[in-house]
Amino acid sequence: METVAAIMALIDRTAPPTINLDDPDDDLAIDLATKPRPLAPRAAGQPMAVINDAFGFGGHNVALVFTEYLPPSSTAAEA
């Protein structure tokens, strides 16, 4: 389910809120998404990316990174 949410965030260009976060600590220097908000724009030619971390049984940890497809520009193809 988390992978689907990460891909949907990429497609919608919206960071979903952190679930089960009812009372965030104001002293933490972490930028938490308490409500849906637009993802920060990227520089020209830089794909948008999202990451999904998963912690499994027996210490198996996985991080998946999804990026949007950007077709090659005509100037890059000519080089």
HTML snippet that shows the backbone in 3Dmol.js (N, CA, C, O; Angstrom):
<script src="https://3Dmol.org/build/3Dmol-min.js"></script>
<div id="view" style="width:600px;height:400px;position:relative"></div>
<script>
const pdb = `
ATOM      1  N   MET A   1       0.815  -1.190   0.000  1.00  0.00           N
ATOM      2  CA  MET A   1       0.000   0.000   0.000  1.00  0.00           C
ATOM      3  C   MET A   1       0.863   1.261   0.000  1.00  0.00           C
ATOM      4  O   MET A   1       0.520   2.257  -0.637  1.00  0.00           O
ATOM      5  N   GLU A   2       1.992   1.209   0.723  1.00  0.00           N
ATOM      6  CA  GLU A   2       2.856   2.385   0.775  1.00  0.00           C
ATOM      7  C   GLU A   2       3.446   2.707  -0.592  1.00  0.00           C
ATOM      8  O   GLU A   2       3.609   3.874  -0.948  1.00  0.00           O
ATOM      9  N   THR A   3       3.767   1.661  -1.358  1.00  0.00           N
ATOM     10  CA  THR A   3       4.327   1.878  -2.693  1.00  0.00           C
ATOM     11  C   THR A   3       3.311   2.573  -3.585  1.00  0.00           C
ATOM     12  O   THR A   3       3.665   3.475  -4.343  1.00  0.00           O
ATOM     13  N   VAL A   4       2.068   2.165  -3.502  1.00  0.00           N
ATOM     14  CA  VAL A   4       1.010   2.807  -4.298  1.00  0.00           C
ATOM     15  C   VAL A   4       0.882   4.269  -3.899  1.00  0.00           C
ATOM     16  O   VAL A   4       0.745   5.136  -4.763  1.00  0.00           O
ATOM     17  N   ALA A   5       0.925   4.556  -2.601  1.00  0.00           N
ATOM     18  CA  ALA A   5       0.827   5.943  -2.131  1.00  0.00           C
ATOM     19  C   ALA A   5       2.013   6.766  -2.625  1.00  0.00           C
ATOM     20  O   ALA A   5       1.845   7.929  -2.994  1.00  0.00           O
ATOM     21  N   ALA A   6       3.207   6.179  -2.638  1.00  0.00           N
ATOM     22  CA  ALA A   6       4.393   6.900  -3.115  1.00  0.00           C
ATOM     23  C   ALA A   6       4.269   7.223  -4.607  1.00  0.00           C
ATOM     24  O   ALA A   6       4.587   8.333  -5.033  1.00  0.00           O
ATOM     25  N   ILE A   7       3.811   6.260  -5.390  1.00  0.00           N
ATOM     26  CA  ILE A   7       3.653   6.496  -6.833  1.00  0.00           C
ATOM     27  C   ILE A   7       2.545   7.508  -7.095  1.00  0.00           C
ATOM     28  O   ILE A   7       2.671   8.351  -7.983  1.00  0.00           O
ATOM     29  N   MET A   8       1.461   7.429  -6.330  1.00  0.00           N
ATOM     30  CA  MET A   8       0.374   8.408  -6.500  1.00  0.00           C
ATOM     31  C   MET A   8       0.852   9.810  -6.137  1.00  0.00           C
ATOM     32  O   MET A   8       0.441  10.781  -6.773  1.00  0.00           O
ATOM     33  N   ALA A   9       1.710   9.934  -5.130  1.00  0.00           N
ATOM     34  CA  ALA A   9       2.271  11.238  -4.774  1.00  0.00           C
ATOM     35  C   ALA A   9       3.094  11.789  -5.928  1.00  0.00           C
ATOM     36  O   ALA A   9       3.057  12.988  -6.204  1.00  0.00           O
ATOM     37  N   LEU A  10       3.830  10.923  -6.600  1.00  0.00           N
ATOM     38  CA  LEU A  10       4.628  11.329  -7.753  1.00  0.00           C
ATOM     39  C   LEU A  10       3.735  11.775  -8.900  1.00  0.00           C
ATOM     40  O   LEU A  10       3.988  12.805  -9.524  1.00  0.00           O
ATOM     41  N   ILE A  11       2.701  11.010  -9.174  1.00  0.00           N
ATOM     42  CA  ILE A  11       1.780  11.351 -10.265  1.00  0.00           C
ATOM     43  C   ILE A  11       1.034  12.647  -9.960  1.00  0.00           C
ATOM     44  O   ILE A  11       0.916  13.521 -10.819  1.00  0.00           O
ATOM     45  N   ASP A  12       0.531  12.767  -8.730  1.00  0.00           N
ATOM     46  CA  ASP A  12      -0.252  13.944  -8.343  1.00  0.00           C
ATOM     47  C   ASP A  12       0.619  15.139  -7.959  1.00  0.00           C
ATOM     48  O   ASP A  12       0.125  16.256  -7.810  1.00  0.00           O
ATOM     49  N   ARG A  13       1.928  14.891  -7.800  1.00  0.00           N
ATOM     50  CA  ARG A  13       2.872  15.928  -7.354  1.00  0.00           C
ATOM     51  C   ARG A  13       2.422  16.553  -6.030  1.00  0.00           C
ATOM     52  O   ARG A  13       2.496  17.765  -5.825  1.00  0.00           O
ATOM     53  N   THR A  14       1.951  15.669  -5.142  1.00  0.00           N
ATOM     54  CA  THR A  14       1.455  16.107  -3.837  1.00  0.00           C
ATOM     55  C   THR A  14       2.010  15.192  -2.751  1.00  0.00           C
ATOM     56  O   THR A  14       1.898  13.970  -2.846  1.00  0.00           O
ATOM     57  N   ALA A  15       2.606  15.782  -1.724  1.00  0.00           N
ATOM     58  CA  ALA A  15       3.076  15.014  -0.575  1.00  0.00           C
ATOM     59  C   ALA A  15       1.883  14.698   0.319  1.00  0.00           C
ATOM     60  O   ALA A  15       1.199  15.612   0.781  1.00  0.00           O
ATOM     61  N   PRO A  16       1.623  13.416   0.569  1.00  0.00           N
ATOM     62  CA  PRO A  16       0.506  13.084   1.450  1.00  0.00           C
ATOM     63  C   PRO A  16       0.861  13.404   2.901  1.00  0.00           C
ATOM     64  O   PRO A  16       2.039  13.469   3.250  1.00  0.00           O
ATOM     65  N   PRO A  17      -0.145  13.603   3.745  1.00  0.00           N
ATOM     66  CA  PRO A  17       0.154  13.887   5.153  1.00  0.00           C
ATOM     67  C   PRO A  17       0.698  12.657   5.863  1.00  0.00           C
ATOM     68  O   PRO A  17       0.439  11.526   5.453  1.00  0.00           O
ATOM     69  N   THR A  18       1.452  12.886   6.924  1.00  0.00           N
ATOM     70  CA  THR A  18       1.942  11.803   7.769  1.00  0.00           C
ATOM     71  C   THR A  18       0.760  11.268   8.565  1.00  0.00           C
ATOM     72  O   THR A  18       0.099  12.022   9.279  1.00  0.00           O
ATOM     73  N   ILE A  19       0.490   9.963   8.443  1.00  0.00           N
ATOM     74  CA  ILE A  19      -0.669   9.404   9.134  1.00  0.00           C
ATOM     75  C   ILE A  19      -0.369   9.218  10.616  1.00  0.00           C
ATOM     76  O   ILE A  19       0.785   9.069  11.018  1.00  0.00           O
ATOM     77  N   ASN A  20      -1.413   9.229  11.409  1.00  0.00           N
ATOM     78  CA  ASN A  20      -1.338   9.025  12.859  1.00  0.00           C
ATOM     79  C   ASN A  20      -0.448  10.044  13.560  1.00  0.00           C
ATOM     80  O   ASN A  20       0.141   9.743  14.598  1.00  0.00           O
ATOM     81  N   LEU A  21      -0.349  11.224  13.009  1.00  0.00           N
ATOM     82  CA  LEU A  21       0.433  12.295  13.634  1.00  0.00           C
ATOM     83  C   LEU A  21      -0.559  13.331  14.153  1.00  0.00           C
ATOM     84  O   LEU A  21      -0.908  14.282  13.453  1.00  0.00           O
ATOM     85  N   ASP A  22      -1.001  13.131  15.380  1.00  0.00           N
ATOM     86  CA  ASP A  22      -2.018  14.006  15.946  1.00  0.00           C
ATOM     87  C   ASP A  22      -1.434  15.195  16.699  1.00  0.00           C
ATOM     88  O   ASP A  22      -2.043  16.263  16.751  1.00  0.00           O
ATOM     89  N   ASP A  23      -0.259  15.008  17.280  1.00  0.00           N
ATOM     90  CA  ASP A  23       0.329  16.052  18.114  1.00  0.00           C
ATOM     91  C   ASP A  23       1.831  16.163  17.836  1.00  0.00           C
ATOM     92  O   ASP A  23       2.633  15.676  18.634  1.00  0.00           O
ATOM     93  N   PRO A  24       2.232  16.792  16.725  1.00  0.00           N
ATOM     94  CA  PRO A  24       3.663  16.884  16.412  1.00  0.00           C
ATOM     95  C   PRO A  24       4.404  17.761  17.417  1.00  0.00           C
ATOM     96  O   PRO A  24       3.846  18.721  17.948  1.00  0.00           O
ATOM     97  N   ASP A  25       5.661  17.420  17.669  1.00  0.00           N
ATOM     98  CA  ASP A  25       6.508  18.173  18.588  1.00  0.00           C
ATOM     99  C   ASP A  25       7.048  19.398  17.850  1.00  0.00           C
ATOM    100  O   ASP A  25       7.790  19.258  16.877  1.00  0.00           O
ATOM    101  N   ASP A  26       6.684  20.585  18.304  1.00  0.00           N
ATOM    102  CA  ASP A  26       7.108  21.819  17.645  1.00  0.00           C
ATOM    103  C   ASP A  26       8.613  22.053  17.758  1.00  0.00           C
ATOM    104  O   ASP A  26       9.168  22.841  16.993  1.00  0.00           O
ATOM    105  N   ASP A  27       9.284  21.379  18.700  1.00  0.00           N
ATOM    106  CA  ASP A  27      10.727  21.556  18.881  1.00  0.00           C
ATOM    107  C   ASP A  27      11.558  20.741  17.893  1.00  0.00           C
ATOM    108  O   ASP A  27      12.761  20.970  17.765  1.00  0.00           O
ATOM    109  N   LEU A  28      10.931  19.792  17.191  1.00  0.00           N
ATOM    110  CA  LEU A  28      11.657  18.992  16.213  1.00  0.00           C
ATOM    111  C   LEU A  28      11.950  19.820  14.961  1.00  0.00           C
ATOM    112  O   LEU A  28      11.095  20.558  14.473  1.00  0.00           O
ATOM    113  N   ALA A  29      13.154  19.683  14.463  1.00  0.00           N
ATOM    114  CA  ALA A  29      13.536  20.408  13.247  1.00  0.00           C
ATOM    115  C   ALA A  29      13.314  19.517  12.023  1.00  0.00           C
ATOM    116  O   ALA A  29      14.208  19.342  11.195  1.00  0.00           O
ATOM    117  N   ILE A  30      12.101  18.957  11.926  1.00  0.00           N
ATOM    118  CA  ILE A  30      11.747  18.078  10.816  1.00  0.00           C
ATOM    119  C   ILE A  30      10.554  18.693  10.097  1.00  0.00           C
ATOM    120  O   ILE A  30       9.598  19.147  10.726  1.00  0.00           O
ATOM    121  N   ASP A  31      10.627  18.700   8.784  1.00  0.00           N
ATOM    122  CA  ASP A  31       9.541  19.243   7.971  1.00  0.00           C
ATOM    123  C   ASP A  31       8.503  18.147   7.739  1.00  0.00           C
ATOM    124  O   ASP A  31       8.598  17.394   6.770  1.00  0.00           O
ATOM    125  N   LEU A  32       7.518  18.060   8.622  1.00  0.00           N
ATOM    126  CA  LEU A  32       6.476  17.047   8.517  1.00  0.00           C
ATOM    127  C   LEU A  32       5.310  17.559   7.691  1.00  0.00           C
ATOM    128  O   LEU A  32       4.929  18.725   7.795  1.00  0.00           O
ATOM    129  N   ALA A  33       4.756  16.697   6.884  1.00  0.00           N
ATOM    130  CA  ALA A  33       3.558  17.053   6.126  1.00  0.00           C
ATOM    131  C   ALA A  33       2.350  16.728   6.993  1.00  0.00           C
ATOM    132  O   ALA A  33       1.962  15.566   7.114  1.00  0.00           O
ATOM    133  N   THR A  34       1.762  17.744   7.592  1.00  0.00           N
ATOM    134  CA  THR A  34       0.586  17.523   8.435  1.00  0.00           C
ATOM    135  C   THR A  34      -0.702  17.557   7.628  1.00  0.00           C
ATOM    136  O   THR A  34      -1.757  17.163   8.127  1.00  0.00           O
ATOM    137  N   LYS A  35      -0.627  18.021   6.395  1.00  0.00           N
ATOM    138  CA  LYS A  35      -1.755  18.002   5.463  1.00  0.00           C
ATOM    139  C   LYS A  35      -1.170  17.896   4.053  1.00  0.00           C
ATOM    140  O   LYS A  35       0.001  18.223   3.857  1.00  0.00           O
ATOM    141  N   PRO A  36      -1.950  17.450   3.070  1.00  0.00           N
ATOM    142  CA  PRO A  36      -1.407  17.328   1.713  1.00  0.00           C
ATOM    143  C   PRO A  36      -0.857  18.673   1.229  1.00  0.00           C
ATOM    144  O   PRO A  36      -1.442  19.725   1.486  1.00  0.00           O
ATOM    145  N   ARG A  37       0.272  18.616   0.526  1.00  0.00           N
ATOM    146  CA  ARG A  37       0.853  19.846  -0.003  1.00  0.00           C
ATOM    147  C   ARG A  37       1.628  19.532  -1.282  1.00  0.00           C
ATOM    148  O   ARG A  37       2.091  18.407  -1.469  1.00  0.00           O
ATOM    149  N   PRO A  38       1.767  20.511  -2.149  1.00  0.00           N
ATOM    150  CA  PRO A  38       2.475  20.276  -3.414  1.00  0.00           C
ATOM    151  C   PRO A  38       3.945  19.935  -3.170  1.00  0.00           C
ATOM    152  O   PRO A  38       4.579  20.480  -2.267  1.00  0.00           O
ATOM    153  N   LEU A  39       4.469  19.037  -3.979  1.00  0.00           N
ATOM    154  CA  LEU A  39       5.896  18.737  -3.916  1.00  0.00           C
ATOM    155  C   LEU A  39       6.675  19.918  -4.471  1.00  0.00           C
ATOM    156  O   LEU A  39       6.195  20.628  -5.355  1.00  0.00           O
ATOM    157  N   ALA A  40       7.867  20.123  -3.954  1.00  0.00           N
ATOM    158  CA  ALA A  40       8.710  21.230  -4.412  1.00  0.00           C
ATOM    159  C   ALA A  40       9.061  21.027  -5.886  1.00  0.00           C
ATOM    160  O   ALA A  40       9.363  19.909  -6.302  1.00  0.00           O
ATOM    161  N   PRO A  41       9.023  22.091  -6.670  1.00  0.00           N
ATOM    162  CA  PRO A  41       9.367  21.950  -8.090  1.00  0.00           C
ATOM    163  C   PRO A  41      10.848  21.603  -8.262  1.00  0.00           C
ATOM    164  O   PRO A  41      11.677  21.955  -7.423  1.00  0.00           O
ATOM    165  N   ARG A  42      11.163  20.925  -9.333  1.00  0.00           N
ATOM    166  CA  ARG A  42      12.532  20.525  -9.638  1.00  0.00           C
ATOM    167  C   ARG A  42      13.105  21.451 -10.700  1.00  0.00           C
ATOM    168  O   ARG A  42      12.366  22.108 -11.432  1.00  0.00           O
ATOM    169  N   ALA A  43      14.409  21.494 -10.775  1.00  0.00           N
ATOM    170  CA  ALA A  43      15.077  22.268 -11.821  1.00  0.00           C
ATOM    171  C   ALA A  43      14.776  21.633 -13.175  1.00  0.00           C
ATOM    172  O   ALA A  43      14.474  20.443 -13.259  1.00  0.00           O
ATOM    173  N   ALA A  44      14.860  22.424 -14.214  1.00  0.00           N
ATOM    174  CA  ALA A  44      14.594  21.918 -15.564  1.00  0.00           C
ATOM    175  C   ALA A  44      15.497  20.727 -15.858  1.00  0.00           C
ATOM    176  O   ALA A  44      16.704  20.776 -15.618  1.00  0.00           O
ATOM    177  N   GLY A  45      14.909  19.669 -16.376  1.00  0.00           N
ATOM    178  CA  GLY A  45      15.671  18.478 -16.724  1.00  0.00           C
ATOM    179  C   GLY A  45      15.883  17.510 -15.577  1.00  0.00           C
ATOM    180  O   GLY A  45      16.442  16.433 -15.783  1.00  0.00           O
ATOM    181  N   GLN A  46      15.452  17.861 -14.373  1.00  0.00           N
ATOM    182  CA  GLN A  46      15.596  16.982 -13.206  1.00  0.00           C
ATOM    183  C   GLN A  46      14.261  16.280 -12.939  1.00  0.00           C
ATOM    184  O   GLN A  46      13.245  16.951 -12.755  1.00  0.00           O
ATOM    185  N   PRO A  47      14.244  14.955 -12.915  1.00  0.00           N
ATOM    186  CA  PRO A  47      12.978  14.254 -12.688  1.00  0.00           C
ATOM    187  C   PRO A  47      12.519  14.366 -11.232  1.00  0.00           C
ATOM    188  O   PRO A  47      13.335  14.467 -10.315  1.00  0.00           O
ATOM    189  N   MET A  48      11.224  14.346 -11.043  1.00  0.00           N
ATOM    190  CA  MET A  48      10.634  14.291  -9.711  1.00  0.00           C
ATOM    191  C   MET A  48      10.855  12.878  -9.180  1.00  0.00           C
ATOM    192  O   MET A  48      10.768  11.915  -9.942  1.00  0.00           O
ATOM    193  N   ALA A  49      11.136  12.740  -7.895  1.00  0.00           N
ATOM    194  CA  ALA A  49      11.402  11.416  -7.316  1.00  0.00           C
ATOM    195  C   ALA A  49      10.720  11.282  -5.962  1.00  0.00           C
ATOM    196  O   ALA A  49      10.534  12.266  -5.245  1.00  0.00           O
ATOM    197  N   VAL A  50      10.351  10.055  -5.623  1.00  0.00           N
ATOM    198  CA  VAL A  50       9.812   9.727  -4.304  1.00  0.00           C
ATOM    199  C   VAL A  50      10.525   8.469  -3.817  1.00  0.00           C
ATOM    200  O   VAL A  50      11.025   7.680  -4.620  1.00  0.00           O
ATOM    201  N   ILE A  51      10.568   8.289  -2.505  1.00  0.00           N
ATOM    202  CA  ILE A  51      11.220   7.122  -1.919  1.00  0.00           C
ATOM    203  C   ILE A  51      10.240   6.421  -0.983  1.00  0.00           C
ATOM    204  O   ILE A  51       9.419   7.059  -0.325  1.00  0.00           O
ATOM    205  N   ASN A  52      10.345   5.099  -0.940  1.00  0.00           N
ATOM    206  CA  ASN A  52       9.516   4.284  -0.064  1.00  0.00           C
ATOM    207  C   ASN A  52      10.442   3.337   0.693  1.00  0.00           C
ATOM    208  O   ASN A  52      11.144   2.532   0.082  1.00  0.00           O
ATOM    209  N   ASP A  53      10.444   3.432   2.022  1.00  0.00           N
ATOM    210  CA  ASP A  53      11.246   2.540   2.861  1.00  0.00           C
ATOM    211  C   ASP A  53      10.358   1.452   3.432  1.00  0.00           C
ATOM    212  O   ASP A  53       9.208   1.702   3.792  1.00  0.00           O
ATOM    213  N   ALA A  54      10.899   0.238   3.514  1.00  0.00           N
ATOM    214  CA  ALA A  54      10.153  -0.868   4.111  1.00  0.00           C
ATOM    215  C   ALA A  54      11.090  -1.676   4.995  1.00  0.00           C
ATOM    216  O   ALA A  54      12.221  -1.978   4.615  1.00  0.00           O
ATOM    217  N   PHE A  55      10.606  -2.018   6.170  1.00  0.00           N
ATOM    218  CA  PHE A  55      11.371  -2.816   7.120  1.00  0.00           C
ATOM    219  C   PHE A  55      10.637  -4.133   7.299  1.00  0.00           C
ATOM    220  O   PHE A  55       9.486  -4.163   7.736  1.00  0.00           O
ATOM    221  N   GLY A  56      11.320  -5.230   6.953  1.00  0.00           N
ATOM    222  CA  GLY A  56      10.672  -6.531   6.969  1.00  0.00           C
ATOM    223  C   GLY A  56      11.141  -7.417   8.092  1.00  0.00           C
ATOM    224  O   GLY A  56      11.952  -7.017   8.928  1.00  0.00           O
ATOM    225  N   PHE A  57      10.617  -8.635   8.101  1.00  0.00           N
ATOM    226  CA  PHE A  57      10.977  -9.625   9.116  1.00  0.00           C
ATOM    227  C   PHE A  57      12.426 -10.048   8.944  1.00  0.00           C
ATOM    228  O   PHE A  57      12.937 -10.092   7.825  1.00  0.00           O
ATOM    229  N   GLY A  58      13.081 -10.355  10.040  1.00  0.00           N
ATOM    230  CA  GLY A  58      14.445 -10.862   9.990  1.00  0.00           C
ATOM    231  C   GLY A  58      15.479  -9.823   9.595  1.00  0.00           C
ATOM    232  O   GLY A  58      16.582 -10.179   9.181  1.00  0.00           O
ATOM    233  N   GLY A  59      15.145  -8.549   9.716  1.00  0.00           N
ATOM    234  CA  GLY A  59      16.108  -7.503   9.417  1.00  0.00           C
ATOM    235  C   GLY A  59      16.246  -7.164   7.952  1.00  0.00           C
ATOM    236  O   GLY A  59      17.218  -6.513   7.567  1.00  0.00           O
ATOM    237  N   HIS A  60      15.318  -7.577   7.127  1.00  0.00           N
ATOM    238  CA  HIS A  60      15.366  -7.237   5.705  1.00  0.00           C
ATOM    239  C   HIS A  60      14.794  -5.837   5.503  1.00  0.00           C
ATOM    240  O   HIS A  60      13.622  -5.586   5.781  1.00  0.00           O
ATOM    241  N   ASN A  61      15.621  -4.951   5.025  1.00  0.00           N
ATOM    242  CA  ASN A  61      15.210  -3.566   4.796  1.00  0.00           C
ATOM    243  C   ASN A  61      15.341  -3.248   3.310  1.00  0.00           C
ATOM    244  O   ASN A  61      16.284  -3.681   2.648  1.00  0.00           O
ATOM    245  N   VAL A  62      14.392  -2.494   2.805  1.00  0.00           N
ATOM    246  CA  VAL A  62      14.372  -2.148   1.387  1.00  0.00           C
ATOM    247  C   VAL A  62      14.031  -0.673   1.241  1.00  0.00           C
ATOM    248  O   VAL A  62      13.185  -0.147   1.963  1.00  0.00           O
ATOM    249  N   ALA A  63      14.686  -0.021   0.317  1.00  0.00           N
ATOM    250  CA  ALA A  63      14.335   1.351  -0.058  1.00  0.00           C
ATOM    251  C   ALA A  63      14.098   1.365  -1.567  1.00  0.00           C
ATOM    252  O   ALA A  63      14.979   0.997  -2.345  1.00  0.00           O
ATOM    253  N   LEU A  64      12.921   1.786  -1.967  1.00  0.00           N
ATOM    254  CA  LEU A  64      12.576   1.890  -3.385  1.00  0.00           C
ATOM    255  C   LEU A  64      12.522   3.363  -3.759  1.00  0.00           C
ATOM    256  O   LEU A  64      11.925   4.171  -3.046  1.00  0.00           O
ATOM    257  N   VAL A  65      13.141   3.707  -4.871  1.00  0.00           N
ATOM    258  CA  VAL A  65      13.112   5.076  -5.373  1.00  0.00           C
ATOM    259  C   VAL A  65      12.417   5.053  -6.729  1.00  0.00           C
ATOM    260  O   VAL A  65      12.811   4.316  -7.633  1.00  0.00           O
ATOM    261  N   PHE A  66      11.385   5.865  -6.854  1.00  0.00           N
ATOM    262  CA  PHE A  66      10.650   5.980  -8.110  1.00  0.00           C
ATOM    263  C   PHE A  66      10.857   7.382  -8.664  1.00  0.00           C
ATOM    264  O   PHE A  66      10.750   8.366  -7.931  1.00  0.00           O
ATOM    265  N   THR A  67      11.151   7.475  -9.951  1.00  0.00           N
ATOM    266  CA  THR A  67      11.295   8.776 -10.599  1.00  0.00           C
ATOM    267  C   THR A  67      10.381   8.834 -11.798  1.00  0.00           C
ATOM    268  O   THR A  67      10.011   7.809 -12.369  1.00  0.00           O
ATOM    269  N   GLU A  68      10.021  10.049 -12.173  1.00  0.00           N
ATOM    270  CA  GLU A  68       9.197  10.208 -13.355  1.00  0.00           C
ATOM    271  C   GLU A  68      10.069  10.060 -14.598  1.00  0.00           C
ATOM    272  O   GLU A  68      11.275  10.304 -14.552  1.00  0.00           O
ATOM    273  N   TYR A  69       9.458   9.664 -15.692  1.00  0.00           N
ATOM    274  CA  TYR A  69      10.173   9.551 -16.959  1.00  0.00           C
ATOM    275  C   TYR A  69      10.208  10.914 -17.630  1.00  0.00           C
ATOM    276  O   TYR A  69       9.181  11.574 -17.787  1.00  0.00           O
ATOM    277  N   LEU A  70      11.403  11.319 -18.022  1.00  0.00           N
ATOM    278  CA  LEU A  70      11.561  12.536 -18.797  1.00  0.00           C
ATOM    279  C   LEU A  70      12.133  12.143 -20.158  1.00  0.00           C
ATOM    280  O   LEU A  70      13.242  11.613 -20.227  1.00  0.00           O
ATOM    281  N   PRO A  71      11.407  12.390 -21.221  1.00  0.00           N
ATOM    282  CA  PRO A  71      11.946  12.035 -22.535  1.00  0.00           C
ATOM    283  C   PRO A  71      13.197  12.859 -22.828  1.00  0.00           C
ATOM    284  O   PRO A  71      13.312  13.999 -22.377  1.00  0.00           O
ATOM    285  N   PRO A  72      14.137  12.284 -23.584  1.00  0.00           N
ATOM    286  CA  PRO A  72      15.338  13.037 -23.904  1.00  0.00           C
ATOM    287  C   PRO A  72      14.994  14.315 -24.661  1.00  0.00           C
ATOM    288  O   PRO A  72      14.110  14.333 -25.517  1.00  0.00           O
ATOM    289  N   SER A  73      15.711  15.375 -24.324  1.00  0.00           N
ATOM    290  CA  SER A  73      15.468  16.630 -25.046  1.00  0.00           C
ATOM    291  C   SER A  73      16.090  16.536 -26.429  1.00  0.00           C
ATOM    292  O   SER A  73      16.990  15.726 -26.654  1.00  0.00           O
ATOM    293  N   SER A  74      15.623  17.350 -27.348  1.00  0.00           N
ATOM    294  CA  SER A  74      16.145  17.313 -28.710  1.00  0.00           C
ATOM    295  C   SER A  74      17.588  17.751 -28.764  1.00  0.00           C
ATOM    296  O   SER A  74      18.345  17.269 -29.607  1.00  0.00           O
ATOM    297  N   THR A  75      17.999  18.673 -27.868  1.00  0.00           N
ATOM    298  CA  THR A  75      19.386  19.133 -27.871  1.00  0.00           C
ATOM    299  C   THR A  75      20.304  18.050 -27.343  1.00  0.00           C
ATOM    300  O   THR A  75      21.432  17.923 -27.818  1.00  0.00           O
ATOM    301  N   ALA A  76      19.847  17.251 -26.358  1.00  0.00           N
ATOM    302  CA  ALA A  76      20.686  16.184 -25.820  1.00  0.00           C
ATOM    303  C   ALA A  76      20.827  15.062 -26.852  1.00  0.00           C
ATOM    304  O   ALA A  76      21.883  14.435 -26.941  1.00  0.00           O
ATOM    305  N   ALA A  77      19.783  14.807 -27.623  1.00  0.00           N
ATOM    306  CA  ALA A  77      19.829  13.753 -28.621  1.00  0.00           C
ATOM    307  C   ALA A  77      20.767  14.109 -29.772  1.00  0.00           C
ATOM    308  O   ALA A  77      21.340  13.225 -30.409  1.00  0.00           O
ATOM    309  N   GLU A  78      20.919  15.399 -30.034  1.00  0.00           N
ATOM    310  CA  GLU A  78      21.776  15.837 -31.137  1.00  0.00           C
ATOM    311  C   GLU A  78      23.243  15.818 -30.776  1.00  0.00           C
ATOM    312  O   GLU A  78      24.093  15.783 -31.666  1.00  0.00           O
ATOM    313  N   ALA A  79      23.569  15.840 -29.473  1.00  0.00           N
ATOM    314  CA  ALA A  79      24.971  15.915 -29.031  1.00  0.00           C
ATOM    315  C   ALA A  79      25.725  14.636 -29.264  1.00  0.00           C
ATOM    316  O   ALA A  79      26.910  14.551 -28.943  1.00  0.00           O
TER     317      ALA A  79
END
`;
const viewer = $3Dmol.createViewer("view");
viewer.addModel(pdb, "pdb");
viewer.setStyle({}, {cartoon: {color: "spectrum"}});
viewer.zoomTo();
viewer.render();
</script>
